[in-house]
Structure formats: C-alpha cells, structure tokens
Amino acid sequence: MGPHPAVAAIRLAVRRVLHDILNDQTSRVRPGPQLVGAHPDRTPERPPSPLVIVACSGGADSMALASALAFEAPKLGIRAGGITVDHGLQPGSDLRADEVVLRMRELGLDPVESVAVTVGREGGPEAAARDARYAALDAAAERHGAAAILLGHTRDDQAETVLLGLARGSGIRSLSGMAAVSGADGRYRRPFLQLDRQTARKACMVQSLPVWDDPHNADPAYTRSRLRHEGLPALEKALGKGVVEALARTAQLSRDDADALDAWARQAEASVRDAAGLLECAKLYALPPAVRRRILRRAAIEAGAPAGALFARHIEEIDRLITGWRGQGAINLPGRVVAQRQGGRLVIRQG
C-alpha cells in the first residue's frame, strides 16, 4: 500500500524539483582539458553531492516540504538541510525557532540552523520582514554552499500574490506572481505552486507532523491576512469555486507574456540608441508602449534608480516626455535620478 495521496503529491513535487536541480548542476559542470599523464581509462571524479536547504517556519506548508525533502533527497544522492528564520516579532519566537530546528533534525536534515534577524520598517511590516528573511536565506546559502533553497509557497499563496499585484496596478509583471525558480542562479525553488494549502496540511496530519500556525497569518492588521480570510472567500462566494486555480493560471500566463515582452525590449533597445548611446525619442515613440516602457525602466535602473522604489507612475511620467512632449521639465526619480528630454534625446542620469 502506497503513501496517502497528499503525501504522494508533495513527494512527487519535490522529486521533480530535485531532478531539475541535479540537471542544472550537471549542465554547469564542463569537462576540462585532459591532464598530462592522466590515465585515459580512469573514471573522472564525481562532483560533491549538492546541498539543498528547506526554509521552514514550522507551519504546515514548510513542514510538509521539509518532510518530502528528507524523504526524496537521499534517494537521489542529494544532501538535505534546513533553516528557520527568527524574525523576533513575537514573544518566545526564539524558543519556537529552536523547536523547528529540533523537528527538522528529527526528520534527518543536516545541516540545520536557526538564524535571528532584525526587521526594519521600510516598505511596511510585511515587506520589511520578507526582505530580512531573504537576506538571511541568501547568507545561509552562501555560508553552506547550497545549490538551492526550497520555499513552501502554495497555489493559494500564488493566488493571493496575484490579487495583491492587481490592487497595486503595477502591470502584467505584478500579475505573474511568484516564479517557480527565482533568485541568483535559480537559487530559490517553489515545488508547491501547483498544490493547494490543504494538501500540505493533510500531508502533515497523516504523517503526525506537528505544525505551528503563525498568529500573524490570521491578524487583520496585515494585508495578506485580510485577503486570505476575507477577500478570497468573498470572491469565491460571488464567483463560485475555482477562483484560486484561475488566479494561479493567470499568474503563469502573465509570466509567459511578461517574459516575452522583456525579451523583445532587450532586443529593441540597441535600435533606439544613437552612436553616443543616448535614447532617441522618435524611435522610442514608434515602439509598442509595453516594449517602450520596459526600455525606459531598464534605463532608469541602470542610471541608479532602485528597482523596488520605481513604480508604474514613474515610468508613465518618463513616457510622457516621449508621447506627450509639451516642453515639460525634468522628471525626478528615486535614487536622485533625473530624466529629461534634450534635443530629441531622452537623457536619464544621476541628478
């Protein structure tokens, strides 16, 4: 008799991602020149087993992910470790982090560690906590030489992310949600984006895995919490079941479209610059708006504007220098960057 369907589903999702990681590792290893004196029949040394780390908060999603990684990794010759991040936002968070470390060790993960972070205030509490968490995960990956870090985001999380992007009105890239592979060299992997939250919780229950429900996830002070407990249920009541699946599908379709437009913009950028490398307004005007605005955004970031602080309204203001030129002055952008039109050229530089 095989495992429970929920357990089988999470293991299959993790197994597929681990195979992808192994394939990526293999493609990066290129055979070097034959050493002088080396025996031609000698088998070359195998590269060391890659280390894959799971980011585990102790919640149902990440505990299910940790259990599946611990089960699947040894069968593929992969080392499996774990990390939990203590944000220090609740009393006793350090003790809870120690409990999560103990649970991961009981699953057989090694190395395992808890990392405490200081959460700032920039961008609001949710964004600040996320920034601190990813900085800690990046540092852990470098410290341990990890090939990848697995994250437990589910299809439900993806649906919430799409709705948050829609509310911000930031364009198709915001609607594309979270990528299955992201970060430097594809460091972050999200195996559960096609699985719902209930499957992960069921997998923990049938395996008798203790889970911790973060009270922040039910706190109406947080936007995502209100969306999870009020917004999405209201949409399902009004539109019927299947909203989460439809939003997740929208994310994938939007990502495909955004990737194609990004590629088009990269190819078109050289054709709209003059010999000195300046952007020519007439040639920019001839491009489709979606392509043109991507070129403008890239130019602003290259000039020093922080990507996270550069919003759609900033790009629209730059775009009006091309499409609605009436002699208006320079546009001030984040990062002390200035955009202005001079002699038919768009100049974006540090002010």
Contacts in CASP RR format, 6 or more apart in sequence:
PFRMAT RR
TARGET T0000
AUTHOR 0000-0000-0000
METHOD contacts of the structure
MODEL  1
MGPHPAVAAIRLAVRRVLHDILNDQTSRVRPGPQLVGAHPDRTPERPPSP
LVIVACSGGADSMALASALAFEAPKLGIRAGGITVDHGLQPGSDLRADEV
VLRMRELGLDPVESVAVTVGREGGPEAAARDARYAALDAAAERHGAAAIL
LGHTRDDQAETVLLGLARGSGIRSLSGMAAVSGADGRYRRPFLQLDRQTA
RKACMVQSLPVWDDPHNADPAYTRSRLRHEGLPALEKALGKGVVEALART
AQLSRDDADALDAWARQAEASVRDAAGLLECAKLYALPPAVRRRILRRAA
IEAGAPAGALFARHIEEIDRLITGWRGQGAINLPGRVVAQRQGGRLVIRQ
G
2 8 0 8 1.000
3 11 0 8 1.000
4 202 0 8 1.000
4 203 0 8 1.000
4 206 0 8 1.000
6 199 0 8 1.000
6 200 0 8 1.000
6 202 0 8 1.000
6 203 0 8 1.000
6 206 0 8 1.000
7 68 0 8 1.000
7 203 0 8 1.000
7 206 0 8 1.000
7 207 0 8 1.000
9 195 0 8 1.000
9 199 0 8 1.000
9 203 0 8 1.000
10 64 0 8 1.000
10 65 0 8 1.000
10 67 0 8 1.000
10 68 0 8 1.000
10 191 0 8 1.000
10 192 0 8 1.000
10 195 0 8 1.000
10 199 0 8 1.000
10 200 0 8 1.000
10 203 0 8 1.000
11 68 0 8 1.000
11 71 0 8 1.000
11 72 0 8 1.000
13 68 0 8 1.000
13 191 0 8 1.000
13 192 0 8 1.000
13 194 0 8 1.000
13 195 0 8 1.000
14 65 0 8 1.000
14 68 0 8 1.000
14 69 0 8 1.000
14 71 0 8 1.000
14 72 0 8 1.000
14 150 0 8 1.000
14 191 0 8 1.000
15 72 0 8 1.000
15 76 0 8 1.000
16 191 0 8 1.000
17 148 0 8 1.000
17 150 0 8 1.000
17 189 0 8 1.000
17 191 0 8 1.000
18 52 0 8 1.000
18 69 0 8 1.000
18 72 0 8 1.000
18 73 0 8 1.000
18 76 0 8 1.000
18 78 0 8 1.000
19 76 0 8 1.000
20 181 0 8 1.000
20 189 0 8 1.000
21 50 0 8 1.000
21 52 0 8 1.000
21 78 0 8 1.000
21 147 0 8 1.000
21 148 0 8 1.000
21 189 0 8 1.000
22 50 0 8 1.000
22 76 0 8 1.000
22 78 0 8 1.000
24 147 0 8 1.000
24 186 0 8 1.000
25 47 0 8 1.000
25 50 0 8 1.000
25 147 0 8 1.000
29 47 0 8 1.000
31 44 0 8 1.000
34 40 0 8 1.000
49 77 0 8 1.000
49 78 0 8 1.000
49 79 0 8 1.000
50 78 0 8 1.000
50 79 0 8 1.000
50 146 0 8 1.000
50 147 0 8 1.000
50 148 0 8 1.000
51 78 0 8 1.000
51 79 0 8 1.000
51 80 0 8 1.000
51 81 0 8 1.000
51 144 0 8 1.000
51 145 0 8 1.000
51 146 0 8 1.000
51 147 0 8 1.000
52 69 0 8 1.000
52 73 0 8 1.000
52 78 0 8 1.000
52 79 0 8 1.000
52 80 0 8 1.000
52 81 0 8 1.000
52 146 0 8 1.000
52 147 0 8 1.000
52 148 0 8 1.000
52 149 0 8 1.000
52 150 0 8 1.000
53 80 0 8 1.000
53 81 0 8 1.000
53 82 0 8 1.000
53 83 0 8 1.000
53 140 0 8 1.000
53 141 0 8 1.000
53 144 0 8 1.000
53 146 0 8 1.000
53 148 0 8 1.000
53 149 0 8 1.000
53 150 0 8 1.000
54 62 0 8 1.000
54 65 0 8 1.000
54 66 0 8 1.000
54 69 0 8 1.000
54 80 0 8 1.000
54 81 0 8 1.000
54 82 0 8 1.000
54 83 0 8 1.000
54 104 0 8 1.000
54 109 0 8 1.000
54 149 0 8 1.000
54 150 0 8 1.000
55 62 0 8 1.000
55 82 0 8 1.000
55 83 0 8 1.000
55 84 0 8 1.000
55 85 0 8 1.000
55 133 0 8 1.000
55 137 0 8 1.000
55 149 0 8 1.000
55 150 0 8 1.000
55 151 0 8 1.000
55 152 0 8 1.000
56 62 0 8 1.000
56 63 0 8 1.000
56 65 0 8 1.000
56 66 0 8 1.000
56 82 0 8 1.000
56 83 0 8 1.000
56 84 0 8 1.000
56 100 0 8 1.000
56 103 0 8 1.000
56 104 0 8 1.000
57 84 0 8 1.000
57 85 0 8 1.000
57 100 0 8 1.000
57 212 0 8 1.000
57 214 0 8 1.000
58 84 0 8 1.000
58 100 0 8 1.000
58 103 0 8 1.000
58 211 0 8 1.000
58 212 0 8 1.000
59 211 0 8 1.000
59 212 0 8 1.000
59 213 0 8 1.000
59 214 0 8 1.000
60 197 0 8 1.000
60 200 0 8 1.000
60 201 0 8 1.000
60 204 0 8 1.000
60 211 0 8 1.000
60 213 0 8 1.000
61 152 0 8 1.000
61 153 0 8 1.000
61 154 0 8 1.000
61 157 0 8 1.000
61 192 0 8 1.000
61 197 0 8 1.000
61 200 0 8 1.000
61 201 0 8 1.000
62 151 0 8 1.000
62 152 0 8 1.000
63 103 0 8 1.000
63 204 0 8 1.000
63 209 0 8 1.000
63 210 0 8 1.000
63 211 0 8 1.000
64 152 0 8 1.000
64 192 0 8 1.000
64 199 0 8 1.000
64 200 0 8 1.000
64 201 0 8 1.000
64 203 0 8 1.000
64 204 0 8 1.000
64 209 0 8 1.000
65 150 0 8 1.000
65 151 0 8 1.000
65 152 0 8 1.000
65 191 0 8 1.000
65 192 0 8 1.000
65 200 0 8 1.000
66 82 0 8 1.000
66 103 0 8 1.000
66 104 0 8 1.000
66 107 0 8 1.000
66 109 0 8 1.000
67 107 0 8 1.000
67 203 0 8 1.000
67 204 0 8 1.000
67 207 0 8 1.000
67 209 0 8 1.000
68 191 0 8 1.000
68 203 0 8 1.000
69 80 0 8 1.000
69 81 0 8 1.000
69 109 0 8 1.000
69 150 0 8 1.000
70 80 0 8 1.000
70 107 0 8 1.000
70 108 0 8 1.000
70 109 0 8 1.000
73 79 0 8 1.000
73 80 0 8 1.000
74 80 0 8 1.000
79 110 0 8 1.000
80 108 0 8 1.000
80 109 0 8 1.000
80 110 0 8 1.000
81 104 0 8 1.000
81 109 0 8 1.000
81 110 0 8 1.000
81 111 0 8 1.000
81 112 0 8 1.000
82 104 0 8 1.000
82 109 0 8 1.000
82 111 0 8 1.000
82 112 0 8 1.000
82 113 0 8 1.000
83 112 0 8 1.000
83 113 0 8 1.000
83 114 0 8 1.000
83 115 0 8 1.000
83 136 0 8 1.000
83 137 0 8 1.000
83 140 0 8 1.000
83 149 0 8 1.000
84 97 0 8 1.000
84 100 0 8 1.000
84 101 0 8 1.000
84 104 0 8 1.000
84 113 0 8 1.000
84 114 0 8 1.000
84 115 0 8 1.000
85 97 0 8 1.000
85 114 0 8 1.000
85 115 0 8 1.000
85 116 0 8 1.000
85 117 0 8 1.000
85 132 0 8 1.000
85 133 0 8 1.000
85 136 0 8 1.000
85 137 0 8 1.000
86 93 0 8 1.000
86 94 0 8 1.000
86 96 0 8 1.000
86 97 0 8 1.000
86 114 0 8 1.000
86 115 0 8 1.000
86 116 0 8 1.000
86 117 0 8 1.000
87 93 0 8 1.000
87 117 0 8 1.000
87 119 0 8 1.000
87 129 0 8 1.000
87 132 0 8 1.000
87 133 0 8 1.000
88 94 0 8 1.000
88 116 0 8 1.000
88 117 0 8 1.000
88 119 0 8 1.000
89 119 0 8 1.000
89 125 0 8 1.000
89 129 0 8 1.000
89 216 0 8 1.000
90 96 0 8 1.000
90 215 0 8 1.000
90 216 0 8 1.000
94 114 0 8 1.000
94 116 0 8 1.000
96 212 0 8 1.000
97 114 0 8 1.000
97 116 0 8 1.000
98 114 0 8 1.000
99 212 0 8 1.000
100 114 0 8 1.000
100 212 0 8 1.000
101 112 0 8 1.000
101 113 0 8 1.000
101 114 0 8 1.000
103 209 0 8 1.000
103 210 0 8 1.000
104 112 0 8 1.000
105 112 0 8 1.000
111 144 0 8 1.000
113 140 0 8 1.000
115 136 0 8 1.000
115 139 0 8 1.000
115 140 0 8 1.000
117 132 0 8 1.000
117 133 0 8 1.000
117 135 0 8 1.000
117 136 0 8 1.000
118 132 0 8 1.000
119 125 0 8 1.000
119 128 0 8 1.000
119 129 0 8 1.000
119 132 0 8 1.000
120 128 0 8 1.000
120 132 0 8 1.000
121 128 0 8 1.000
122 128 0 8 1.000
122 131 0 8 1.000
125 222 0 8 1.000
126 222 0 8 1.000
126 223 0 8 1.000
126 224 0 8 1.000
137 149 0 8 1.000
137 188 0 8 1.000
138 184 0 8 1.000
138 187 0 8 1.000
140 146 0 8 1.000
140 149 0 8 1.000
141 149 0 8 1.000
141 187 0 8 1.000
146 187 0 8 1.000
148 186 0 8 1.000
148 187 0 8 1.000
148 188 0 8 1.000
148 189 0 8 1.000
149 187 0 8 1.000
149 188 0 8 1.000
149 189 0 8 1.000
150 189 0 8 1.000
150 190 0 8 1.000
150 191 0 8 1.000
151 188 0 8 1.000
151 189 0 8 1.000
151 190 0 8 1.000
152 190 0 8 1.000
152 191 0 8 1.000
152 192 0 8 1.000
152 200 0 8 1.000
153 178 0 8 1.000
153 190 0 8 1.000
153 192 0 8 1.000
153 193 0 8 1.000
154 192 0 8 1.000
154 193 0 8 1.000
154 195 0 8 1.000
154 196 0 8 1.000
154 197 0 8 1.000
154 199 0 8 1.000
154 200 0 8 1.000
155 192 0 8 1.000
155 193 0 8 1.000
155 194 0 8 1.000
155 195 0 8 1.000
155 196 0 8 1.000
155 197 0 8 1.000
155 244 0 8 1.000
155 245 0 8 1.000
155 248 0 8 1.000
156 196 0 8 1.000
156 197 0 8 1.000
156 228 0 8 1.000
156 232 0 8 1.000
156 244 0 8 1.000
157 178 0 8 1.000
157 197 0 8 1.000
158 177 0 8 1.000
158 178 0 8 1.000
158 193 0 8 1.000
158 247 0 8 1.000
158 248 0 8 1.000
158 251 0 8 1.000
159 232 0 8 1.000
159 243 0 8 1.000
159 244 0 8 1.000
159 247 0 8 1.000
159 248 0 8 1.000
159 251 0 8 1.000
160 224 0 8 1.000
160 227 0 8 1.000
160 228 0 8 1.000
160 232 0 8 1.000
161 177 0 8 1.000
161 178 0 8 1.000
161 251 0 8 1.000
162 175 0 8 1.000
162 177 0 8 1.000
162 247 0 8 1.000
162 248 0 8 1.000
162 250 0 8 1.000
162 251 0 8 1.000
162 254 0 8 1.000
163 227 0 8 1.000
163 231 0 8 1.000
163 232 0 8 1.000
163 247 0 8 1.000
164 174 0 8 1.000
164 223 0 8 1.000
164 224 0 8 1.000
164 227 0 8 1.000
165 171 0 8 1.000
165 174 0 8 1.000
165 175 0 8 1.000
165 177 0 8 1.000
166 174 0 8 1.000
166 175 0 8 1.000
168 174 0 8 1.000
169 312 0 8 1.000
170 311 0 8 1.000
170 312 0 8 1.000
171 312 0 8 1.000
172 254 0 8 1.000
172 257 0 8 1.000
172 258 0 8 1.000
172 261 0 8 1.000
172 290 0 8 1.000
173 254 0 8 1.000
173 258 0 8 1.000
175 250 0 8 1.000
175 251 0 8 1.000
175 254 0 8 1.000
176 251 0 8 1.000
176 252 0 8 1.000
176 254 0 8 1.000
176 255 0 8 1.000
176 258 0 8 1.000
177 251 0 8 1.000
177 254 0 8 1.000
177 255 0 8 1.000
178 190 0 8 1.000
178 193 0 8 1.000
178 251 0 8 1.000
179 190 0 8 1.000
179 255 0 8 1.000
180 189 0 8 1.000
180 190 0 8 1.000
180 191 0 8 1.000
180 193 0 8 1.000
181 188 0 8 1.000
181 189 0 8 1.000
181 190 0 8 1.000
182 188 0 8 1.000
182 190 0 8 1.000
192 200 0 8 1.000
193 248 0 8 1.000
194 248 0 8 1.000
196 244 0 8 1.000
201 211 0 8 1.000
203 209 0 8 1.000
204 211 0 8 1.000
216 222 0 8 1.000
216 225 0 8 1.000
217 225 0 8 1.000
217 228 0 8 1.000
218 225 0 8 1.000
218 229 0 8 1.000
219 225 0 8 1.000
220 226 0 8 1.000
220 229 0 8 1.000
220 230 0 8 1.000
232 243 0 8 1.000
232 244 0 8 1.000
235 243 0 8 1.000
236 242 0 8 1.000
236 243 0 8 1.000
236 244 0 8 1.000
261 290 0 8 1.000
261 291 0 8 1.000
261 294 0 8 1.000
262 294 0 8 1.000
264 291 0 8 1.000
264 294 0 8 1.000
265 291 0 8 1.000
265 294 0 8 1.000
265 295 0 8 1.000
265 298 0 8 1.000
266 298 0 8 1.000
268 287 0 8 1.000
268 291 0 8 1.000
268 295 0 8 1.000
269 295 0 8 1.000
269 298 0 8 1.000
271 283 0 8 1.000
272 279 0 8 1.000
272 280 0 8 1.000
272 283 0 8 1.000
272 284 0 8 1.000
272 287 0 8 1.000
272 295 0 8 1.000
273 279 0 8 1.000
273 280 0 8 1.000
274 280 0 8 1.000
274 345 0 8 1.000
278 345 0 8 1.000
278 346 0 8 1.000
278 347 0 8 1.000
279 295 0 8 1.000
279 299 0 8 1.000
279 345 0 8 1.000
279 346 0 8 1.000
279 347 0 8 1.000
279 348 0 8 1.000
280 344 0 8 1.000
280 345 0 8 1.000
280 346 0 8 1.000
281 321 0 8 1.000
281 322 0 8 1.000
281 325 0 8 1.000
281 341 0 8 1.000
281 344 0 8 1.000
281 345 0 8 1.000
281 346 0 8 1.000
282 344 0 8 1.000
284 292 0 8 1.000
284 295 0 8 1.000
284 296 0 8 1.000
284 322 0 8 1.000
284 346 0 8 1.000
285 292 0 8 1.000
285 322 0 8 1.000
285 323 0 8 1.000
287 295 0 8 1.000
289 319 0 8 1.000
292 319 0 8 1.000
292 322 0 8 1.000
293 315 0 8 1.000
293 316 0 8 1.000
293 319 0 8 1.000
296 315 0 8 1.000
296 318 0 8 1.000
296 319 0 8 1.000
296 346 0 8 1.000
296 348 0 8 1.000
297 310 0 8 1.000
297 315 0 8 1.000
299 346 0 8 1.000
299 348 0 8 1.000
300 310 0 8 1.000
300 314 0 8 1.000
300 315 0 8 1.000
300 318 0 8 1.000
300 333 0 8 1.000
300 337 0 8 1.000
300 339 0 8 1.000
300 348 0 8 1.000
301 307 0 8 1.000
301 310 0 8 1.000
303 337 0 8 1.000
303 348 0 8 1.000
303 349 0 8 1.000
303 350 0 8 1.000
304 335 0 8 1.000
304 337 0 8 1.000
304 350 0 8 1.000
305 314 0 8 1.000
305 333 0 8 1.000
305 334 0 8 1.000
305 335 0 8 1.000
305 337 0 8 1.000
306 334 0 8 1.000
306 335 0 8 1.000
309 334 0 8 1.000
309 335 0 8 1.000
310 333 0 8 1.000
310 334 0 8 1.000
314 331 0 8 1.000
314 333 0 8 1.000
314 334 0 8 1.000
317 331 0 8 1.000
317 339 0 8 1.000
318 331 0 8 1.000
318 333 0 8 1.000
318 339 0 8 1.000
318 346 0 8 1.000
318 348 0 8 1.000
320 328 0 8 1.000
321 328 0 8 1.000
321 331 0 8 1.000
321 339 0 8 1.000
321 340 0 8 1.000
321 341 0 8 1.000
321 346 0 8 1.000
322 341 0 8 1.000
322 346 0 8 1.000
325 341 0 8 1.000
327 341 0 8 1.000
329 340 0 8 1.000
329 341 0 8 1.000
330 338 0 8 1.000
330 339 0 8 1.000
330 340 0 8 1.000
331 338 0 8 1.000
331 339 0 8 1.000
331 340 0 8 1.000
332 338 0 8 1.000
333 339 0 8 1.000
333 348 0 8 1.000
336 350 0 8 1.000
336 351 0 8 1.000
337 348 0 8 1.000
337 349 0 8 1.000
337 350 0 8 1.000
337 351 0 8 1.000
338 348 0 8 1.000
338 349 0 8 1.000
338 350 0 8 1.000
338 351 0 8 1.000
339 346 0 8 1.000
339 347 0 8 1.000
339 348 0 8 1.000
340 346 0 8 1.000
340 347 0 8 1.000
341 347 0 8 1.000
END
